[in-house]
Amino acid sequence: MLSFSSLHLPPPKPSLLSLSPVPLCLPPSKSLIFTPRIKPMTAITLSPRLQSSCSSSATKANPKHQTQNPSSYDLKIAIIGFGNYGQFLAKTLISQGHTVLAHSRSDHSLAAKSLGVSFFLDPHDLCERHPDVILLCTSIISTETVLKSLPLQRLKRNTLFVDVLSVKEFAKNVLLDVLPHDFDIICSHPMFGPQSAKHGWDGLYFVYENVRIGNEENRVNRCKKFLEIFEREGCKMVEMSCQEHDKYAAESQFLTHTVGRVLEMLKLESTPINTKGYESLLDLVENTSGDSFDLYYGLFMYNRNVLEMLERLDLAFEDLRKQLFGRLHEVVRKQLFGNAESRKVVQENYSKGHLNGAAALSSSSKSVRFQGSAQTYKYEAENSSCSDDSSKLKIAIVGFGNFGQFLAKTFVQQGHSVLAYSRANYSDAAQRLGVSYFSNADDLCEEHPEVIVLCTSILSTEKVLKSLPFQRLKRSTLFVDVLSVKEFPRNLFLQHLPSHFDILCTHPMFGPESGKNGWNQLAFVFEKVRIGSEGSRVSRCDKFLDIFARERCRMVEMSCAEHDWYAAGSQFITHTMGRVLEKLGMESTPVNTKGYETLLNLVENTAGDSFDLYYGLFMYNVNAMEQLERLDLAFESLKDQLFGRLHGVLRKQLFGSSDNSQDLSEEPSDAKFSQNSAALVSSCLETLNAENN
């Protein structure tokens, strides 16, 4: 667990690039040339993202416009590996009128019968039926073993073999190595499955390379007939080389699954104050958690590009941590060596919690987590008794930047009198909005606003609050903050405001971008920290809250401590993942998955926020450090699993089956894959490479 008691950065981690598993997973390689084959097909309209990056051809067929005779599409297709995915494909093949045979090591005869598929337990019996196409639907890890077990001599010599693996260079090399040269080969990747395509395949990507197709007309037509199966379902047909596919897949598919698995280890849960970004992360976890670790490990083991991506992700996370701790180091130095004023700790409880280290963090945060459950308050604005002129408030906004102006628009529209003050000159913007602007804080306070709304940054809040001339305000003035952390401003208000001032801590969980089309159903979190018992003061607080209720916000009342607990697990994690991914320089690919689009959108939504905002979420939320540590441990644990398996493979290659090393299908026994193990893997790889050379 990280703590503020030790601010030294950890020593640099050994590079993962030295642990490349490529020599282990690829058979003796054929020469691979990076030349995507472009096939003229019906044009489709790509998103702006794809228009700039797509170097391959893509087409979307419209089933409604098919004029061919269905009988011309009939193929005899044998599916090898009749598990969930094989059965998923079989349904469509049957529905299009093709004859489907199947073989699998497990007995799926009942499932086959229900689909109208002929099932064979013996592969010899299946191959003697002379199918036109052999469709390999095995797992990545078992593909080579299954392919070598087939009685190829019982097939017609020009049989077409097709794989549907999510890695392509490995599949291509295996097929070229094992199959006789007179067999045809298509390497394909339907980028969808039973879950993502449960409503049809329309608009989903089908990536393929015609690796080896004979020149005879019947073989060319057979290849075309097979591809038309997916065109007829409306798939976007993308022809590209296996090498290019794996390059894109390392960035999109592997990265998406890695982020999903890291977040799954955090056991993220929905909160009463979910943001749209956090909802997208929850969806990502749900979509990736259903896949087996074998599938994920296959993406790692059999795509030569993914190790570089894993290394880049590791470095991006380390770089972000250095930025955060570098800022923290500056703060501590200023406190230690600055003037007497700067030595003062801003927030006593905050400082104690951090300087006591991880144990104090855990116990203090958990002790306040469930102090009262969050309550959703429903304000019926249209029936409110506060809808006449008596409901209008005189509101002073202190800090009239983007967010202050964003709130002011709605305040003015509802008929409230709005004043504003800021260190920068926003008089022109205020005039356009119908706001009275003051360049002097004394002048603003002498107007006796009923409500002071602090719209400053987290880092400047204390300084601005202390600079206000409280003596010029009415003694019962209501102070409201809108910061994205809540315990910090709550403590500031209680520490610096006179006791006769009212305090309302709020967090509108939206901004100019997410709230540009209205605030309907967007969360507005608040705690009535200190409201006087007089009817006028209670009514004033309700009138202010009614502003947001009238805009149909989802009003959530919860303690500041509970807010910060939830926010550390949702808002801080969301911004952290967005900033880590931003450092990777992610770009759209011609074959984006829905999960990868989610990550691109996350980066886009968080990249616009300043680092000061993100640093404020870290510095002024006592729970953020624990979440950063948990995220780090989850990522390390995932790497341990991957390299633990790799370690087992190496031992098996070095010492043979007599060694009690782990099998591919087993989980690593070590809880932590140490640097010593990493060094052993690296050393073994060097030995293997030397022997191969």
Secondary structure, DSSP 8 states (H G I E B T S, - for coil): ---TT----------GGGG--HHHHS-S-------------------HHHHHH--SEEEE--GGG--S-GGGG--EEEEE--SHHHHHHHHHHHHTT-EEEEE-SS--HHHHHHHT-EEESSHHHHHTT--SEEEE---TTTHHHHHHHS-GGGS-TT-EEEE--S--HHHHHHHHHHS-TTSEEEEEEE---TTTTTT--TT-EEEEEEEE--SSHHHHHHHHHHHHHHHHTT-EEEE--HHHHHHHHIIIIIHHHHHHHHHHHTT----TT--HHHHHHHHHHHHHHTS-HHHHHHHHHT-TTHHHHHHHHHHHHHHHHHHHHHHHHHHHHHHHHS-HHHHS-S-HHHHHHHHT-HHHHHHHHHHHHTSS--EEE---GGG-TT-SGGG--EEEEE--SHHHHHHHHHHHHTT-EEEEE-SS--HHHHHHHT-EEESSHHHHHTT--SEEEE---TTTHHHHHHHS-GGGS-TT-EEEE--S--HHHHHHHHHHS-TTSEEEEEEES--TTTTTT--TT-EEEEEEEE--SSHHHHHHHHHHHHHHHHTT-EEEE--HHHHHHHHIIIIIHHHHHHHHHHHTT----TT--HHHHHHHHHHHHHHTS-HHHHHHHHHT-TTHHHHHHHHHHHHHHHHHHHHHHHHHHHHHHHH-TTS----TTS--S-SS--HHHHHHHHHHHHHHHHHH-
